[in-house]
Structures are given as C-alpha cells and as structure tokens.
Amino acid sequence: MSWHSVRVEPGEAERDAVLAALFAAGAQGVHEDGSALVTHFPPESDMDGVTAAVREADGDARVTVGRAPDVDWSEAWKDRLSTQVVGALRIAPPWLAAGLDARSTVIVDPGMAFGTGDHPTTRGVARLMQRVLRPGSRVADLGAGSGVLAIAAAKLGARIVTAVELDPDAIGNAVENVGRNGVADVVHVVEGDALLLLPLLAPVDLILANIISSVHLALLPAMAGALGPGGRAILSGILRDERAMMVERLDAGGWAIEDEDAEDIWWSATISRR
C-alpha cells in the first residue's frame, strides 16, 4: 500500500505550531517546499486525524493529502539533504560527513528539530555570521533547533555560545549534535523562553535568531538590552515580502541595518544599535 503525502501551506505566524502538530501526529521528517511544509505518513495512518491536528494548529492552513510512491519515507527524507558549502563552512548530515575537515564542518542530524544547511534561512545566518563573528565572541542563538548555528559559531571561534530552545523535543537533538561536533565545551544548550533568558545571558557580542518575524519584533527590546558595546544581532526566518515592514520597525526601534542577505523567498539582516 502507498504512503500518504501531506502538503500544508500554513500562515507564517502558525508555522511552528503546524510543524509541531505534524510531528505529534507521527511525521518522522518534514521538509520545506517554498512556504509549504511537506511530509509523509504510513498507509495505516489516520489522515483525518492528521488533518484535524493541523487545522487545530492553524484553522486557515491549506492541507492537501494524496498518495505517494511506495517508499520508506522514514528513511527516504534523508536523500533530500546534501552537503552545503557556506563560505568557509560546510554543513553536512552524518552520513555525508566522512572525509570532511572536522574543524570547518558542522555535522547535523536534524531529527525532529529544525535546522539543516539545506534551508536558505540557515545559510543566510551562516553567511552573515562569518562577516562579523570575532574569535572569543560571546554568542546567544535563539530558537536553536538542531543547534546548527550555535555549532557553526563555535567552529568560527566563539568563546561561549548559549543555544536557547523552547521546544523540549529539540533539546536532546541539539545536545547530540553539539557532542557530535566536539564543541560541548563551548556550546551550552538551554531549554526555555528566549524573552526570559536573554537578559540573564547579557552581555553578549552576537545574537543569532532564525525565527519568524513576529517573534523577532517581540524580542527586539530584550536583544537591545542584552548586546554589549559594538554588539550585533543577525535576524533570519523573514520573508522578502516582510522586508519593508521589518526595516520600518527596526528604524523606529533605534536599530541600524549593517548587512543583508536574500535567498529564494527569505531575507536576513545583521543589525546593531544606533
């Protein structure tokens, strides 16, 4: 019997909730196709229940359920991942990392957490980070997911990196990836709300935040208070269509945009206090 394919087009504000609902319903891997989330379920799955779970997370989401080829999607999703070269870094899953230089390779098995080099928002932060991160920097990674960006910061010479993640299901995965990369002495994974934890981490030299724009806006005052002299924040997870809105809000909040990156439908920026 064929597996079920599921394609969900959620609202941007509900994206994380829909992603969590898919995993809670039994998805073993979710990939992004533009703004849509795509996954697969075994033949015996209750697809009415899956659809209901998505609708509960986002009542306006467009959900399309179809039939997929008879493939073991619990393993086939791995074929979609590749080794990414981002400046001086390589980002690779464990099964493609053999022979790569461990000093400059971020090895990440995403499991149920967000964060692989295959996504434009991750690459955007990684590109911008390499232009501003200095050896010995203190870094906070907000919404760390798989830990990919926190590990990248450590490989680039950060002295201490705190990876903050609210989703308890992602914590174990991030800890495993930190250990896999041999940076447990630099990267510390913390479960909790970034809004509450960021003031406790201050002062930091660099904040990384690959999250949705509405959360960025809520966090900006805390970011301003947490940055040390000359500190910067790198924001990603923002749609190109939201750039004008973000530029206006950043300007009104006393932020200057120092650098920008755009890939596909996504926009990222390095910002500092004026």
N, C-alpha and C positions, 0 to 999 in steps of 0.2 A: 504494500500500500504506500501511496505517496505521502510525503510530509506536507504540512500546511505552511504556506508562506504568508507572512503578515507584513503589511506596509502601513505605517502610521505617519500621518502628517500632523504633528501637534502644534499648538500655539507655542511661541518661544518661551513664554513665562511658565508653561506647564511641561516643558521638555524633560526636565529632570524627573518630575513626577511620573510621566509616561514611561520613561526608561526604567524607573524603579518598579512600576507596575508590570512591565513585560518580564523582568527578571523574576519578580514574585510569582508570576503566573507559570514560570517554568522555562523561559528562554535561557539558553546556555551561551548565547553570544548575540550581540546586536551591532550592526554596522550602520553608518550614516550614508545615505544617498542624497546629496544636497541637503535639503532641510528635512527630509523624511528619515524615519527610523525603520530598518528592515530586519526581520528575524524569521526563524522557522521553528515549528513545533512538530513533535512526533505525530504519527497518524491517529493515535488513540486520544489525543488531546481534546479537551472540551473547548472548542473555539468560541462558542457562545460565552463561556466564562471568561476567556481571554479578552474578547471584545468588550464585555461588561466591565472588566477591570480597567481597561484603557479608558472607557467612557467615564468611569468614576474619577479617574485622574484628570481627564480633560474632556468635558462634555462636548466640546466643539471639534475634537480631533477627527480627521478623516481616516477611517480604518478600512483597509482593503485586505480581504482574506482570499487566498487562492490555493492552487495545488502546485507543489514544487517537484522537481525530479526526485526519484527515489535515491537520495543521498543521505549519508550520516552527517547531518548538519552540526551535530555536537563536535565534529572534528573538521568538517569542510570549511567552517568560518576561518580557520587558520590560514587557508590558502589565499585569503584576501589581504593578509598582512605581508608587508615587504620591508626590506632594509631601506631606511631613508637616510640620505646624506643631507645634513643641515649645517652648512658652514663647516666648522672644524669637528662637528659631532656626527656620529652615526647612531641611529635609533633602530633597534632590531629586536624581534622576538627571540626567545632562547633557541628555537630550532633553526634559526638562520644566523646565529652569532658565532659559530665555530670559525676560528681563524681571524676574527676581527680584533683590533687592538683594544684591550680592556680599558686603557686609560682614556680613550676618547669615544667609547661605545656605551650607550645606555641600553641595557638589556631589560626589556619589559615584557612580561606576560600579563596582559590586561585582566584576565579572569573576568569577573563581573564589574570591574571598575572602568571608568572612562580614562583613556589616555594611551594612545599609541602614536608613533611618528607618522602614521598614515593619515592623520586628520590635519587639515590646514591650520586650525587654531593652535594645535600643539607646535607645529612648525613655525608659526608666526611668533610665538613667545620665544622659542629657541633661537630664532634668527635675531630678534631684538635683544635678547639677553646677552648674546655674545658681543654686542657693541657697547655694553655698559657695565657688565659684571667685572669687578676687580678682584684679584686674589685677596683672600682674607675677609671678604664681604660677609655680612650677616643678612640672611635671606629668609623671608616668610613666603611660603607657597600656599595660597588659599584655595580650597577646593581641590586638594592634591590628587584625588582619584587614584590612579595606579602608582603615583609617585614619580612619573616620568620627568616632570620639570624640576622637581626637587633634586632628583638624582643628577640631571643634567647640570644644575647649578653646582653641585658638589664636584662633578668631573671638570668643571670650568674653574675651580679653585676657591669656591666659597669656603669660609671657615666654619660656619654653622648654618644649617638650614632647618627650619621648622616647617614640616608638612602638615597642614591643618585640613582635616576632612570630617565632615558632619555625618556621612553615611557609614554606619558601623560595618556594613558588608564589604566596604572598600578597604578598611583598615588593615586586615590581615594580608590582603593582596599587596598593599603598599609596603608593608613591613617585609614581606618575602622579596619584593623587588629590590628594596634597599639592601638587604643581605646578599642577594644575588650579585649585586654590583660592588660589594665590598666597601660601602660608604656608610655603614652603620655608626661609625664614629663621628660623622659629620651630619647626617640627616636623621632627624628625630620626628617620628610620626605621632601626631596628637589628634585624638578624636574630640571634636567639639565645634561650637559655633564660632566662626571667624570674627564676628562682630564683638563677641565677648572676649576672645582670646588675644586678638591683635594688640590691645593696649598692654597686655601682660608681656608681650614679646618685645616691646619697644625698648631702645631704638633699634631699627633695622635699616640697612642700606638699600635693600631692594625688595619690593613686594611683587610676587607673581600671582596673577589672578585670571585663570581661564574659566570664566563663569558667565552667566547671562547678564545682559545689560542692566536689568532691574536690580540685580544683586550688587553689581558694581556701584550703582547710584546710592544704594543703601550703605555701602561700605566706605565710600569716599571720605566722609569725615573721620572715621577711625583710621583710615590709611594716612590721612594728613597728620594725625596725632602720633602715629607710630614711626613715621620716617625720621631718621636722623638728618643732620645737616648734609645737604647735597644728595639726599636720598631720592630714589625714583620708584615708580610703580609701572609694571607692564600689564596692560589690560587686554584680554582677548575673549573670544566667545561672542563677539559683537558682529551683527550682520552689517554688511556695507550700507544697507538701506537705513541703518540706525546711526551712521556716522555723524550726520549733521546734528541730530539731536544730542549725541554724546559730546560733540565739540562745543555746542552751546552750553550744556550743563557743566562741562569741565571749566570753561571760561568763567562762567558765573560763580563757580566754586573756588576760584583762585588757582587753577591748575594751568600749566603750560604744556602743550604737546611738543615733545622734543624729537620724536621719530615715529614713523608709521610703517605698517606692513599690511598688504592686502593680498589675499589669495582666494580664488573661487568667489564665494558669496560672503567671505569673512574679512573683518577688519580688526587689526590690533594696533596698539599705540603705547609708546613709552611716555610717561607724564612725570612732571615734577611740580613742586610748589613755586609759585611766582614770588 
